[in-house]
């Protein structure tokens, strides 16, 4: 080991600390770092090249305990709350809603990576409901979603709390699915409409919602477009919820995205890291050529449990909405909407 | 009750939802709303004037259940994790540190409201340690604090994790106290120095710390000055932790403060609301003429448990620090440092 302790960066420290407890899979490491997939891969490669860690039997392990003595002053301390898994909210609340939701969506359409779809876990949907209710953003509220492959709208309406829910969705299968469920379950306050985020915003819908929820693409232009559209739909003092990862967005990218949000008169009130977990299709991860799989250049197994995660953001308008993309205009971002050099779990 | 349901604002809704569970004290309501003390008081007054709630036997209660039927679609749902009380982190971790800390600081100097001092609970100190450790900001790090009436520096050093801790503190009693403890306990990596945030920043200390922690005053100028000073002390990619309340800072103020942070090349990575609870002296609250006590204009009892709370912020530099206040210069903010029109628990 030729590496100097001073050369160990934050992400390498997080990896070594994690491995000090025992072997971890590649996907477990992706879940636990606070860095981009790119930087996490570079850290893993550097640690392997310096023979500090090795990859064996589908897991990473510490090669020599010597390095841990230098890097760690203590054995790993498990600080997260085990009850709520560090997400602050109960795993018991809204139990009936969750059971009903799970039953209702059994025949859901499968996610299409071409639309950058990737659905969150049911536990994440419970967390969203918990948090939105806690913040007073659910009961009697008019809620609009742009993109709803998660079918969160159905779970929200099953709480019987919102006044009205509208889903704007580009995937016609999902529009039909949600409208059919709404009809068959007699949920007359849930409706879905075909809408592509590049289209202008319907004049009748503008400035008429209390809450906007989305899980947008992670390019700067793309996410700014999604939240601009949401902004145009909100009343004064409306609320925005969305997820943003570290895995596909460096802090420099977060910075630029956040700056755009403040330009729109939004202020961040809450950011809960790793609040959202995703059920990405393990076969797609392996077969679709995602950079998160190819660039580590190891014989990786499929992920066995959720690893892709995002930080849940809540924002409020402090004044009238000031969308950066003009609601009257159509924009053609095309490939730029979905893809940038930090995209590691996104198709070209 | 002449009030129309549409006239119930968010904070009034939060209050009514809370009271639907039973009577609550003024201080319990202050703990649970997400709004300023000013707005919370206005909401309470409006609800009382409209005879929706009444104040009796030192508590607020719902005057008529009729209104709840209109405002609430469900009985109150307790969504917070009971184990960690919604703070994401274990109440068991770092147990030895906390016990030792509690013992060591028994002879601490009392807080002086004139310095805007208000110490956090021991549980909050545990939460800070948990969160900083979780984020990789404790082990082997050089940490600097501006203001430390909480004595967090002593708790941090007791973890044996940081490399070095420096406290910059205006109150000479605290400087002496921390240095005496450091000497008597043989903690040679903890040191305190007399420093007023208005003074220039020592050239030898600039750009030499990994982490800055503070619990600043809440005027825009004041908090920007504190974090500017912290910024000057940080290395590139350094980390900032601080608390900001809703009680004394409207979202418009949050917005302006956050904008200043982004100007300094900081990006917000986490905001956990109500993460920090404070042990304000109940007698001071009653006797010092704070607006939170006087403006409600009721015969209030002293608070019986912590109610003053703040949202813990974590930020990272995405580039070199760009402090808005010049580290070479002295600034004289005087009264403006501590006091603005939103100050409700702050002396003139």
Interface residues (C-beta under 8 A of the other chain):
Chain A: X10 X13 X14 X17 X34 X71 X72 X73 X74 X77 X78 X79 X80 X81 X82 X83 X84 X86 X87 X88 X89 X90 X91 X93 X94 X130 X131 X133 X134 X135 X136 X139 X140 X159 X160 X161 X251 X252 X254 X255 X258 X259 X262 X265 X267 X268 X269 X270 X271 X272 X273 X311 X316 X318 X319
Chain B: X10 X13 X14 X17 X34 X71 X72 X73 X74 X77 X78 X79 X80 X81 X82 X83 X84 X86 X87 X88 X89 X90 X91 X93 X94 X130 X131 X133 X134 X135 X136 X139 X140 X159 X160 X161 X251 X252 X254 X255 X258 X259 X262 X265 X267 X268 X269 X270 X271 X272 X273 X311 X316 X318 X319
